[in-house]
Every structure is written in structure tokens, then in C-alpha cells.
Amino acid sequence: MAGFGQGTRRHPRSRGRTWSRTGPDRATLGIIGVVCAVAGFFVLGIILGPVAIVCGWLAMGRTWSRSGPVPALIALALGAIDTLLAIIWLAGAAAPGSGMF
């Protein structure tokens, strides 16, 4: 009985093509970081800002090199700005006299 994959048993795929990855690649992490950073300016900046920083850092290959991909660098910068603005906003909301009543 003939199969469709003739010769596949004699020449198996190389290990590099068949291993399973456990997470997204660097380009995807950079894009996820940029999306989180931009969304963090509008909602949940205290959460999405650090997420953008971590995604950008992982997309840069866990190094602070300048030759990293552009979306990763944008995610780092916007995530840091987003986190800083959220902390300032929370500190201002916690000041006396600026409460709801």
C-alpha cells in the first residue's frame, strides 16, 4: 500500500524544524508590547505599562542593545511613560483634598 509521503521515513525532518516552541517570537512580543503600551494610555496603565516594558525587553533579546527591533524599543519607551504617568496619577488621586467627597 503506497502512502502519500514517499521517502519520508528514509529522510526525517531535521530537529530544527520539528521542535515545538513554548512562546511567541520576538517580533510578536514587540507588537504585543506596543499594543499594550498604547492601550495603557487609555485604560489600566498601571498594569499594561509594565507588561509593555517586559514584552519589549523580551523582544529585544533580554539585552539593552540599541540594535534591537524598532517595535521593541517603542514598547519599552511607551511602557515606561505609561507606567510613570499612572504612578503620578495614583499619587495625585491619593493626596488629601482630592477625594470624591
GUFI-357422 format. One record per atom (N, C-alpha, C, CB): x, y, z; residue in one letter; residue number from 0. Coordinates in nm, 2 decimals. Last residue first. Glycine has a CB too. Layout:
BEGIN
<r u="X" v="Y" w="Z" code="A" pos="NUM"/>
...
//
This chain:
BEGIN
<r u="-1.54" v="6.31" w="4.80" code="F" pos="100"/>
<r u="-1.63" v="6.38" w="4.88" code="F" pos="100"/>
<r u="-1.57" v="6.51" w="4.93" code="F" pos="100"/>
<r u="-1.68" v="6.30" w="5.00" code="F" pos="100"/>
<r u="-1.32" v="6.21" w="4.65" code="M" pos="99"/>
<r u="-1.45" v="6.22" w="4.59" code="M" pos="99"/>
<r u="-1.55" v="6.30" w="4.66" code="M" pos="99"/>
<r u="-1.51" v="6.08" w="4.57" code="M" pos="99"/>
<r u="-1.02" v="6.39" w="4.71" code="G" pos="98"/>
<r u="-1.11" v="6.28" w="4.71" code="G" pos="98"/>
<r u="-1.24" v="6.30" w="4.64" code="G" pos="98"/>
<r u="-1.13" v="6.24" w="4.85" code="G" pos="98"/>
<r u="-0.83" v="6.58" w="4.74" code="S" pos="97"/>
<r u="-0.87" v="6.55" w="4.60" code="S" pos="97"/>
<r u="-0.96" v="6.42" w="4.59" code="S" pos="97"/>
<r u="-0.74" v="6.52" w="4.52" code="S" pos="97"/>
<r u="-0.76" v="6.60" w="5.00" code="G" pos="96"/>
<r u="-0.83" v="6.71" w="4.94" code="G" pos="96"/>
<r u="-0.87" v="6.68" w="4.80" code="G" pos="96"/>
<r u="-0.76" v="6.83" w="4.94" code="G" pos="96"/>
<r u="-0.45" v="6.43" w="4.99" code="P" pos="95"/>
<r u="-0.56" v="6.48" w="5.07" code="P" pos="95"/>
<r u="-0.63" v="6.60" w="5.00" code="P" pos="95"/>
<r u="-0.52" v="6.53" w="5.21" code="P" pos="95"/>
<r u="-0.37" v="6.21" w="4.72" code="A" pos="94"/>
<r u="-0.34" v="6.33" w="4.80" code="A" pos="94"/>
<r u="-0.47" v="6.38" w="4.88" code="A" pos="94"/>
<r u="-0.29" v="6.44" w="4.71" code="A" pos="94"/>
<r u="-0.44" v="6.01" w="4.55" code="A" pos="93"/>
<r u="-0.43" v="5.97" w="4.69" code="A" pos="93"/>
<r u="-0.40" v="6.09" w="4.78" code="A" pos="93"/>
<r u="-0.32" v="5.87" w="4.71" code="A" pos="93"/>
<r u="-0.42" v="6.12" w="4.30" code="A" pos="92"/>
<r u="-0.55" v="6.08" w="4.35" code="A" pos="92"/>
<r u="-0.55" v="6.05" w="4.50" code="A" pos="92"/>
<r u="-0.61" v="5.96" w="4.27" code="A" pos="92"/>
<r u="-0.15" v="6.15" w="4.28" code="G" pos="91"/>
<r u="-0.23" v="6.27" w="4.28" code="G" pos="91"/>
<r u="-0.37" v="6.24" w="4.33" code="G" pos="91"/>
<r u="-0.24" v="6.33" w="4.15" code="G" pos="91"/>
<r u="-0.07" v="5.88" w="4.26" code="A" pos="90"/>
<r u="-0.02" v="5.97" w="4.38" code="A" pos="90"/>
<r u="-0.10" v="6.09" w="4.39" code="A" pos="90"/>
<r u="0.13" v="6.00" w="4.35" code="A" pos="90"/>
<r u="-0.19" v="5.81" w="4.03" code="L" pos="89"/>
<r u="-0.23" v="5.75" w="4.15" code="L" pos="89"/>
<r u="-0.19" v="5.83" w="4.27" code="L" pos="89"/>
<r u="-0.18" v="5.60" w="4.16" code="L" pos="89"/>
<r u="-0.05" v="5.97" w="3.84" code="W" pos="88"/>
<r u="-0.20" v="5.99" w="3.86" code="W" pos="88"/>
<r u="-0.25" v="5.93" w="3.99" code="W" pos="88"/>
<r u="-0.27" v="5.92" w="3.74" code="W" pos="88"/>
<r u="0.20" v="5.87" w="3.88" code="I" pos="87"/>
<r u="0.18" v="6.01" w="3.91" code="I" pos="87"/>
<r u="0.03" v="6.03" w="3.93" code="I" pos="87"/>
<r u="0.23" v="6.11" w="3.80" code="I" pos="87"/>
<r u="0.16" v="5.61" w="3.78" code="I" pos="86"/>
<r u="0.20" v="5.63" w="3.92" code="I" pos="86"/>
<r u="0.18" v="5.77" w="3.96" code="I" pos="86"/>
<r u="0.35" v="5.60" w="3.93" code="I" pos="86"/>
<r u="0.09" v="5.67" w="3.52" code="A" pos="85"/>
<r u="-0.01" v="5.60" w="3.60" code="A" pos="85"/>
<r u="0.03" v="5.62" w="3.75" code="A" pos="85"/>
<r u="-0.02" v="5.45" w="3.57" code="A" pos="85"/>
<r u="0.32" v="5.78" w="3.42" code="L" pos="84"/>
<r u="0.20" v="5.86" w="3.42" code="L" pos="84"/>
<r u="0.10" v="5.80" w="3.52" code="L" pos="84"/>
<r u="0.14" v="5.88" w="3.28" code="L" pos="84"/>
<r u="0.49" v="5.56" w="3.44" code="L" pos="83"/>
<r u="0.52" v="5.68" w="3.51" code="L" pos="83"/>
<r u="0.40" v="5.77" w="3.53" code="L" pos="83"/>
<r u="0.63" v="5.76" w="3.44" code="L" pos="83"/>
<r u="0.37" v="5.38" w="3.26" code="T" pos="82"/>
<r u="0.38" v="5.34" w="3.40" code="T" pos="82"/>
<r u="0.41" v="5.47" w="3.48" code="T" pos="82"/>
<r u="0.50" v="5.24" w="3.42" code="T" pos="82"/>
<r u="0.40" v="5.53" w="3.02" code="D" pos="81"/>
<r u="0.27" v="5.49" w="3.06" code="D" pos="81"/>
<r u="0.27" v="5.46" w="3.21" code="D" pos="81"/>
<r u="0.22" v="5.37" w="2.98" code="D" pos="81"/>
<r u="0.68" v="5.54" w="2.99" code="I" pos="80"/>
<r u="0.60" v="5.66" w="3.01" code="I" pos="80"/>
<r u="0.46" v="5.63" w="3.06" code="I" pos="80"/>
<r u="0.58" v="5.73" w="2.87" code="I" pos="80"/>
<r u="0.73" v="5.26" w="2.97" code="A" pos="79"/>
<r u="0.79" v="5.34" w="3.08" code="A" pos="79"/>
<r u="0.71" v="5.47" w="3.10" code="A" pos="79"/>
<r u="0.94" v="5.37" w="3.05" code="A" pos="79"/>
<r u="0.59" v="5.21" w="2.73" code="G" pos="78"/>
<r u="0.56" v="5.14" w="2.86" code="G" pos="78"/>
<r u="0.61" v="5.21" w="2.98" code="G" pos="78"/>
<r u="0.61" v="5.00" w="2.86" code="G" pos="78"/>
<r u="0.72" v="5.36" w="2.55" code="L" pos="77"/>
<r u="0.59" v="5.39" w="2.58" code="L" pos="77"/>
<r u="0.54" v="5.33" w="2.71" code="L" pos="77"/>
<r u="0.50" v="5.35" w="2.46" code="L" pos="77"/>
<r u="0.98" v="5.23" w="2.56" code="A" pos="76"/>
<r u="0.97" v="5.37" w="2.58" code="A" pos="76"/>
<r u="0.82" v="5.41" w="2.62" code="A" pos="76"/>
<r u="1.01" v="5.45" w="2.46" code="A" pos="76"/>
<r u="0.92" v="4.96" w="2.49" code="L" pos="75"/>
<r u="0.99" v="5.00" w="2.62" code="L" pos="75"/>
<r u="0.97" v="5.14" w="2.65" code="L" pos="75"/>
<r u="1.14" v="4.97" w="2.60" code="L" pos="75"/>
<r u="0.79" v="4.98" w="2.25" code="A" pos="74"/>
<r u="0.72" v="4.93" w="2.36" code="A" pos="74"/>
<r u="0.79" v="4.96" w="2.49" code="A" pos="74"/>
<r u="0.71" v="4.77" w="2.34" code="A" pos="74"/>
<r u="1.00" v="5.08" w="2.09" code="I" pos="73"/>
<r u="0.88" v="5.17" w="2.11" code="I" pos="73"/>
<r u="0.80" v="5.11" w="2.23" code="I" pos="73"/>
<r u="0.80" v="5.17" w="1.99" code="I" pos="73"/>
<r u="1.17" v="4.86" w="2.10" code="L" pos="72"/>
<r u="1.22" v="4.99" w="2.16" code="L" pos="72"/>
<r u="1.10" v="5.08" w="2.19" code="L" pos="72"/>
<r u="1.32" v="5.06" w="2.07" code="L" pos="72"/>
<r u="1.01" v="4.68" w="1.96" code="A" pos="71"/>
<r u="1.05" v="4.65" w="2.10" code="A" pos="71"/>
<r u="1.10" v="4.78" w="2.17" code="A" pos="71"/>
<r u="1.17" v="4.55" w="2.10" code="A" pos="71"/>
<r u="0.98" v="4.79" w="1.71" code="P" pos="70"/>
<r u="0.87" v="4.78" w="1.79" code="P" pos="70"/>
<r u="0.90" v="4.75" w="1.94" code="P" pos="70"/>
<r u="0.78" v="4.67" w="1.74" code="P" pos="70"/>
<r u="1.27" v="4.78" w="1.62" code="V" pos="69"/>
<r u="1.20" v="4.91" w="1.65" code="V" pos="69"/>
<r u="1.08" v="4.89" w="1.73" code="V" pos="69"/>
<r u="1.16" v="4.98" w="1.52" code="V" pos="69"/>
<r u="1.50" v="4.55" w="1.76" code="P" pos="68"/>
<r u="1.39" v="4.58" w="1.67" code="P" pos="68"/>
<r u="1.32" v="4.70" w="1.71" code="P" pos="68"/>
<r u="1.30" v="4.46" w="1.65" code="P" pos="68"/>
<r u="1.83" v="4.66" w="1.86" code="G" pos="67"/>
<r u="1.71" v="4.58" w="1.87" code="G" pos="67"/>
<r u="1.61" v="4.62" w="1.77" code="G" pos="67"/>
<r u="1.65" v="4.59" w="2.01" code="G" pos="67"/>
<r u="2.06" v="4.80" w="1.89" code="S" pos="66"/>
<r u="2.04" v="4.74" w="1.76" code="S" pos="66"/>
<r u="1.91" v="4.65" w="1.76" code="S" pos="66"/>
<r u="2.16" v="4.67" w="1.71" code="S" pos="66"/>
<r u="2.12" v="4.88" w="2.14" code="R" pos="65"/>
<r u="2.05" v="4.97" w="2.06" code="R" pos="65"/>
<r u="2.01" v="4.91" w="1.92" code="R" pos="65"/>
<r u="2.13" v="5.10" w="2.04" code="R" pos="65"/>
<r u="2.06" v="4.65" w="2.41" code="S" pos="64"/>
<r u="2.13" v="4.69" w="2.30" code="S" pos="64"/>
<r u="2.05" v="4.79" w="2.21" code="S" pos="64"/>
<r u="2.18" v="4.57" w="2.21" code="S" pos="64"/>
<r u="1.99" v="4.53" w="2.66" code="W" pos="63"/>
<r u="1.96" v="4.67" w="2.63" code="W" pos="63"/>
<r u="2.04" v="4.73" w="2.52" code="W" pos="63"/>
<r u="1.99" v="4.76" w="2.76" code="W" pos="63"/>
<r u="1.84" v="4.21" w="2.63" code="T" pos="62"/>
<r u="1.96" v="4.29" w="2.64" code="T" pos="62"/>
<r u="1.92" v="4.44" w="2.61" code="T" pos="62"/>
<r u="2.07" v="4.25" w="2.54" code="T" pos="62"/>
<r u="1.64" v="4.03" w="2.58" code="R" pos="61"/>
<r u="1.69" v="4.04" w="2.71" code="R" pos="61"/>
<r u="1.82" v="4.12" w="2.73" code="R" pos="61"/>
<r u="1.70" v="3.91" w="2.78" code="R" pos="61"/>
<r u="1.56" v="4.06" w="2.32" code="G" pos="60"/>
<r u="1.65" v="3.95" w="2.34" code="G" pos="60"/>
<r u="1.71" v="3.96" w="2.48" code="G" pos="60"/>
<r u="1.76" v="3.95" w="2.24" code="G" pos="60"/>
<r u="1.36" v="4.24" w="2.27" code="M" pos="59"/>
<r u="1.50" v="4.29" w="2.24" code="M" pos="59"/>
<r u="1.60" v="4.18" w="2.27" code="M" pos="59"/>
<r u="1.53" v="4.41" w="2.32" code="M" pos="59"/>
<r u="1.15" v="4.11" w="2.37" code="A" pos="58"/>
<r u="1.16" v="4.12" w="2.22" code="A" pos="58"/>
<r u="1.30" v="4.17" w="2.18" code="A" pos="58"/>
<r u="1.05" v="4.21" w="2.17" code="A" pos="58"/>
<r u="1.18" v="4.15" w="2.64" code="L" pos="57"/>
<r u="1.20" v="4.01" w="2.59" code="L" pos="57"/>
<r u="1.21" v="4.01" w="2.44" code="L" pos="57"/>
<r u="1.07" v="3.93" w="2.63" code="L" pos="57"/>
<r u="1.13" v="4.42" w="2.65" code="W" pos="56"/>
<r u="1.26" v="4.37" w="2.69" code="W" pos="56"/>
<r u="1.29" v="4.23" w="2.64" code="W" pos="56"/>
<r u="1.27" v="4.38" w="2.84" code="W" pos="56"/>
<r u="0.86" v="4.43" w="2.56" code="G" pos="55"/>
<r u="0.97" v="4.50" w="2.48" code="G" pos="55"/>
<r u="1.11" v="4.45" w="2.52" code="G" pos="55"/>
<r u="0.96" v="4.65" w="2.51" code="G" pos="55"/>
<r u="0.74" v="4.29" w="2.77" code="C" pos="54"/>
<r u="0.73" v="4.24" w="2.63" code="C" pos="54"/>
<r u="0.84" v="4.30" w="2.54" code="C" pos="54"/>
<r u="0.60" v="4.27" w="2.57" code="C" pos="54"/>
<r u="0.80" v="4.46" w="2.98" code="V" pos="53"/>
<r u="0.85" v="4.33" w="2.98" code="V" pos="53"/>
<r u="0.85" v="4.27" w="2.84" code="V" pos="53"/>
<r u="0.77" v="4.24" w="3.08" code="V" pos="53"/>
<r u="0.66" v="4.70" w="2.90" code="I" pos="52"/>
<r u="0.81" v="4.70" w="2.93" code="I" pos="52"/>
<r u="0.87" v="4.56" w="2.92" code="I" pos="52"/>
<r u="0.84" v="4.76" w="3.07" code="I" pos="52"/>
<r u="0.40" v="4.61" w="2.89" code="A" pos="51"/>
<r u="0.47" v="4.65" w="2.77" code="A" pos="51"/>
<r u="0.62" v="4.66" w="2.79" code="A" pos="51"/>
<r u="0.41" v="4.79" w="2.73" code="A" pos="51"/>
<r u="0.36" v="4.55" w="3.16" code="V" pos="50"/>
<r u="0.35" v="4.44" w="3.06" code="V" pos="50"/>
<r u="0.42" v="4.48" w="2.93" code="V" pos="50"/>
<r u="0.20" v="4.41" w="3.04" code="V" pos="50"/>
<r u="0.38" v="4.81" w="3.27" code="P" pos="49"/>
<r u="0.49" v="4.71" w="3.30" code="P" pos="49"/>
<r u="0.48" v="4.59" w="3.20" code="P" pos="49"/>
<r u="0.48" v="4.66" w="3.44" code="P" pos="49"/>
<r u="0.14" v="4.91" w="3.14" code="G" pos="48"/>
<r u="0.27" v="4.97" w="3.12" code="G" pos="48"/>
<r u="0.38" v="4.87" w="3.15" code="G" pos="48"/>
<r u="0.28" v="5.09" w="3.21" code="G" pos="48"/>
<r u="-0.08" v="4.76" w="3.23" code="L" pos="47"/>
<r u="-0.04" v="4.74" w="3.09" code="L" pos="47"/>
<r u="0.10" v="4.81" w="3.06" code="L" pos="47"/>
<r u="-0.14" v="4.80" w="2.99" code="L" pos="47"/>
<r u="-0.11" v="4.85" w="3.50" code="I" pos="46"/>
<r u="-0.09" v="4.71" w="3.46" code="I" pos="46"/>
<r u="-0.03" v="4.69" w="3.33" code="I" pos="46"/>
<r u="-0.22" v="4.64" w="3.47" code="I" pos="46"/>
<r u="-0.14" v="5.12" w="3.49" code="I" pos="45"/>
<r u="-0.05" v="5.07" w="3.59" code="I" pos="45"/>
<r u="-0.02" v="4.92" w="3.57" code="I" pos="45"/>
<r u="-0.11" v="5.09" w="3.73" code="I" pos="45"/>
<r u="-0.33" v="5.17" w="3.30" code="G" pos="44"/>
<r u="-0.19" v="5.20" w="3.27" code="G" pos="44"/>
<r u="-0.10" v="5.14" w="3.37" code="G" pos="44"/>
<r u="-0.18" v="5.34" w="3.26" code="G" pos="44"/>
<r u="-0.61" v="5.11" w="3.24" code="L" pos="43"/>
<r u="-0.53" v="5.02" w="3.32" code="L" pos="43"/>
<r u="-0.38" v="5.04" w="3.29" code="L" pos="43"/>
<r u="-0.56" v="4.88" w="3.29" code="L" pos="43"/>
<r u="-0.66" v="5.29" w="2.94" code="V" pos="42"/>
<r u="-0.72" v="5.21" w="3.05" code="V" pos="42"/>
<r u="-0.61" v="5.12" w="3.11" code="V" pos="42"/>
<r u="-0.83" v="5.11" w="3.00" code="V" pos="42"/>
<r u="-0.50" v="5.46" w="2.79" code="F" pos="41"/>
<r u="-0.65" v="5.48" w="2.80" code="F" pos="41"/>
<r u="-0.71" v="5.41" w="2.92" code="F" pos="41"/>
<r u="-0.72" v="5.44" w="2.67" code="F" pos="41"/>
<r u="-0.24" v="5.38" w="2.78" code="F" pos="40"/>
<r u="-0.27" v="5.53" w="2.80" code="F" pos="40"/>
<r u="-0.42" v="5.55" w="2.82" code="F" pos="40"/>
<r u="-0.22" v="5.60" w="2.67" code="F" pos="40"/>
<r u="-0.26" v="5.11" w="2.73" code="G" pos="39"/>
<r u="-0.24" v="5.15" w="2.87" code="G" pos="39"/>
<r u="-0.25" v="5.30" w="2.89" code="G" pos="39"/>
<r u="-0.10" v="5.12" w="2.91" code="G" pos="39"/>
<r u="-0.27" v="5.09" w="2.46" code="A" pos="38"/>
<r u="-0.39" v="5.07" w="2.53" code="A" pos="38"/>
<r u="-0.38" v="5.12" w="2.67" code="A" pos="38"/>
<r u="-0.43" v="4.92" w="2.53" code="A" pos="38"/>
<r u="0.01" v="5.13" w="2.41" code="V" pos="37"/>
<r u="-0.09" v="5.23" w="2.36" code="V" pos="37"/>
<r u="-0.22" v="5.21" w="2.43" code="V" pos="37"/>
<r u="-0.11" v="5.21" w="2.21" code="V" pos="37"/>
<r u="0.11" v="4.91" w="2.54" code="A" pos="36"/>
<r u="0.15" v="5.04" w="2.58" code="A" pos="36"/>
<r u="0.05" v="5.15" w="2.53" code="A" pos="36"/>
<r u="0.29" v="5.07" w="2.52" code="A" pos="36"/>
<r u="0.00" v="4.69" w="2.41" code="C" pos="35"/>
<r u="-0.03" v="4.71" w="2.55" code="C" pos="35"/>
<r u="0.01" v="4.85" w="2.59" code="C" pos="35"/>
<r u="0.05" v="4.61" w="2.63" code="C" pos="35"/>
<r u="0.11" v="4.73" w="2.15" code="V" pos="34"/>
<r u="-0.04" v="4.74" w="2.17" code="V" pos="34"/>
<r u="-0.07" v="4.76" w="2.32" code="V" pos="34"/>
<r u="-0.10" v="4.61" w="2.12" code="V" pos="34"/>
<r u="0.38" v="4.70" w="2.21" code="V" pos="33"/>
<r u="0.33" v="4.83" w="2.16" code="V" pos="33"/>
<r u="0.18" v="4.84" w="2.18" code="V" pos="33"/>
<r u="0.37" v="4.85" w="2.01" code="V" pos="33"/>
<r u="0.38" v="4.43" w="2.29" code="G" pos="32"/>
<r u="0.42" v="4.53" w="2.38" code="G" pos="32"/>
<r u="0.37" v="4.67" w="2.34" code="G" pos="32"/>
<r u="0.57" v="4.54" w="2.39" code="G" pos="32"/>
<r u="0.30" v="4.30" w="2.06" code="I" pos="31"/>
<r u="0.22" v="4.29" w="2.18" code="I" pos="31"/>
<r u="0.25" v="4.40" w="2.28" code="I" pos="31"/>
<r u="0.23" v="4.15" w="2.24" code="I" pos="31"/>
<r u="0.53" v="4.36" w="1.90" code="I" pos="30"/>
<r u="0.40" v="4.41" w="1.86" code="I" pos="30"/>
<r u="0.30" v="4.41" w="1.98" code="I" pos="30"/>
<r u="0.34" v="4.34" w="1.74" code="I" pos="30"/>
<r u="0.72" v="4.22" w="2.04" code="G" pos="29"/>
<r u="0.74" v="4.36" w="2.02" code="G" pos="29"/>
<r u="0.60" v="4.43" w="1.99" code="G" pos="29"/>
<r u="0.84" v="4.39" w="1.91" code="G" pos="29"/>
<r u="0.63" v="3.96" w="2.02" code="L" pos="28"/>
<r u="0.64" v="4.02" w="2.15" code="L" pos="28"/>
<r u="0.65" v="4.17" w="2.14" code="L" pos="28"/>
<r u="0.76" v="3.96" w="2.23" code="L" pos="28"/>
<r u="0.66" v="3.92" w="1.74" code="T" pos="27"/>
<r u="0.53" v="3.92" w="1.80" code="T" pos="27"/>
<r u="0.53" v="3.98" w="1.94" code="T" pos="27"/>
<r u="0.47" v="3.77" w="1.81" code="T" pos="27"/>
<r u="0.94" v="3.92" w="1.72" code="A" pos="26"/>
<r u="0.86" v="4.02" w="1.65" code="A" pos="26"/>
<r u="0.72" v="4.03" w="1.71" code="A" pos="26"/>
<r u="0.85" v="3.99" w="1.50" code="A" pos="26"/>
<r u="1.02" v="3.70" w="1.88" code="R" pos="25"/>
<r u="1.05" v="3.84" w="1.92" code="R" pos="25"/>
<r u="0.97" v="3.94" w="1.85" code="R" pos="25"/>
<r u="1.19" v="3.86" w="1.89" code="R" pos="25"/>
<r u="0.75" v="3.46" w="1.91" code="D" pos="24"/>
<r u="0.88" v="3.50" w="1.87" code="D" pos="24"/>
<r u="0.90" v="3.65" w="1.91" code="D" pos="24"/>
<r u="0.90" v="3.48" w="1.72" code="D" pos="24"/>
<r u="0.57" v="3.30" w="2.20" code="P" pos="23"/>
<r u="0.58" v="3.38" w="2.07" code="P" pos="23"/>
<r u="0.72" v="3.43" w="2.04" code="P" pos="23"/>
<r u="0.49" v="3.50" w="2.08" code="P" pos="23"/>
<r u="0.67" v="2.97" w="2.32" code="G" pos="22"/>
<r u="0.61" v="3.11" w="2.33" code="G" pos="22"/>
<r u="0.62" v="3.18" w="2.20" code="G" pos="22"/>
<r u="0.68" v="3.19" w="2.44" code="G" pos="22"/>
<r u="0.78" v="2.73" w="2.29" code="T" pos="21"/>
<r u="0.69" v="2.75" w="2.40" code="T" pos="21"/>
<r u="0.63" v="2.88" w="2.41" code="T" pos="21"/>
<r u="0.76" v="2.72" w="2.53" code="T" pos="21"/>
<r u="0.80" v="2.53" w="2.00" code="R" pos="20"/>
<r u="0.84" v="2.65" w="2.07" code="R" pos="20"/>
<r u="0.74" v="2.67" w="2.18" code="R" pos="20"/>
<r u="0.84" v="2.77" w="1.98" code="R" pos="20"/>
<r u="0.90" v="2.21" w="1.92" code="S" pos="19"/>
<r u="0.79" v="2.30" w="1.95" code="S" pos="19"/>
<r u="0.84" v="2.41" w="2.03" code="S" pos="19"/>
<r u="0.68" v="2.22" w="2.02" code="S" pos="19"/>
<r u="1.09" v="2.09" w="1.64" code="W" pos="18"/>
<r u="1.08" v="2.12" w="1.78" code="W" pos="18"/>
<r u="0.97" v="2.22" w="1.81" code="W" pos="18"/>
<r u="1.21" v="2.16" w="1.84" code="W" pos="18"/>
<r u="1.12" v="2.06" w="1.37" code="T" pos="17"/>
<r u="1.01" v="1.99" w="1.43" code="T" pos="17"/>
<r u="1.00" v="2.02" w="1.58" code="T" pos="17"/>
<r u="1.03" v="1.84" w="1.41" code="T" pos="17"/>
<r u="1.33" v="2.19" w="1.26" code="R" pos="16"/>
<r u="1.20" v="2.22" w="1.20" code="R" pos="16"/>
<r u="1.09" v="2.15" w="1.28" code="R" pos="16"/>
<r u="1.20" v="2.17" w="1.06" code="R" pos="16"/>
<r u="1.56" v="2.10" w="1.39" code="G" pos="15"/>
<r u="1.53" v="2.24" w="1.40" code="G" pos="15"/>
<r u="1.39" v="2.27" w="1.35" code="G" pos="15"/>
<r u="1.63" v="2.32" w="1.32" code="G" pos="15"/>
<r u="1.59" v="1.83" w="1.32" code="R" pos="14"/>
<r u="1.54" v="1.86" w="1.46" code="R" pos="14"/>
<r u="1.49" v="2.01" w="1.46" code="R" pos="14"/>
<r u="1.64" v="1.83" w="1.56" code="R" pos="14"/>
<r u="1.47" v="1.76" w="0.99" code="S" pos="13"/>
<r u="1.57" v="1.79" w="1.09" code="S" pos="13"/>
<r u="1.51" v="1.84" w="1.22" code="S" pos="13"/>
<r u="1.66" v="1.90" w="1.03" code="S" pos="13"/>
<r u="1.26" v="1.48" w="0.90" code="R" pos="12"/>
<r u="1.29" v="1.62" w="0.91" code="R" pos="12"/>
<r u="1.40" v="1.65" w="1.01" code="R" pos="12"/>
<r u="1.16" v="1.70" w="0.95" code="R" pos="12"/>
<r u="1.41" v="1.18" w="0.76" code="P" pos="11"/>
<r u="1.32" v="1.25" w="0.85" code="P" pos="11"/>
<r u="1.36" v="1.40" w="0.86" code="P" pos="11"/>
<r u="1.33" v="1.19" w="1.00" code="P" pos="11"/>
<r u="1.43" v="0.99" w="0.52" code="H" pos="10"/>
<r u="1.49" v="1.12" w="0.54" code="H" pos="10"/>
<r u="1.40" v="1.20" w="0.63" code="H" pos="10"/>
<r u="1.51" v="1.20" w="0.41" code="H" pos="10"/>
<r u="1.28" v="0.76" w="0.52" code="R" pos="9"/>
<r u="1.43" v="0.75" w="0.50" code="R" pos="9"/>
<r u="1.50" v="0.88" w="0.53" code="R" pos="9"/>
<r u="1.46" v="0.71" w="0.35" code="R" pos="9"/>
<r u="1.03" v="0.84" w="0.55" code="R" pos="8"/>
<r u="1.09" v="0.76" w="0.66" code="R" pos="8"/>
<r u="1.24" v="0.75" w="0.64" code="R" pos="8"/>
<r u="1.03" v="0.62" w="0.66" code="R" pos="8"/>
<r u="0.96" v="0.97" w="0.32" code="T" pos="7"/>
<r u="0.97" v="1.05" w="0.44" code="T" pos="7"/>
<r u="1.04" v="0.97" w="0.55" code="T" pos="7"/>
<r u="0.84" v="1.09" w="0.48" code="T" pos="7"/>
<r u="0.92" v="0.83" w="0.08" code="G" pos="6"/>
<r u="1.06" v="0.87" w="0.12" code="G" pos="6"/>
<r u="1.07" v="0.94" w="0.25" code="G" pos="6"/>
<r u="1.12" v="0.95" w="0.01" code="G" pos="6"/>
<r u="0.61" v="0.96" w="0.02" code="Q" pos="5"/>
<r u="0.71" v="0.86" w="-0.02" code="Q" pos="5"/>
<r u="0.85" v="0.91" w="0.01" code="Q" pos="5"/>
<r u="0.70" v="0.83" w="-0.17" code="Q" pos="5"/>
<r u="0.35" v="1.02" w="0.15" code="G" pos="4"/>
<r u="0.48" v="1.07" w="0.19" code="G" pos="4"/>
<r u="0.59" v="0.97" w="0.15" code="G" pos="4"/>
<r u="0.49" v="1.10" w="0.33" code="G" pos="4"/>
<r u="0.12" v="0.87" w="0.08" code="F" pos="3"/>
<r u="0.15" v="1.00" w="0.01" code="F" pos="3"/>
<r u="0.29" v="1.05" w="0.04" code="F" pos="3"/>
<r u="0.05" v="1.10" w="0.06" code="F" pos="3"/>
<r u="0.19" v="0.52" w="0.03" code="G" pos="2"/>
<r u="0.14" v="0.63" w="0.10" code="G" pos="2"/>
<r u="0.17" v="0.76" w="0.03" code="G" pos="2"/>
<r u="0.21" v="0.64" w="0.24" code="G" pos="2"/>
<r u="0.07" v="0.21" w="-0.10" code="A" pos="1"/>
<r u="0.16" v="0.32" w="-0.11" code="A" pos="1"/>
<r u="0.10" v="0.44" w="-0.03" code="A" pos="1"/>
<r u="0.17" v="0.36" w="-0.26" code="A" pos="1"/>
<r u="0.08" v="-0.12" w="0.00" code="M" pos="0"/>
<r u="0.00" v="0.00" w="0.00" code="M" pos="0"/>
<r u="0.09" v="0.12" w="0.00" code="M" pos="0"/>
<r u="-0.10" v="0.00" w="0.12" code="M" pos="0"/>
//
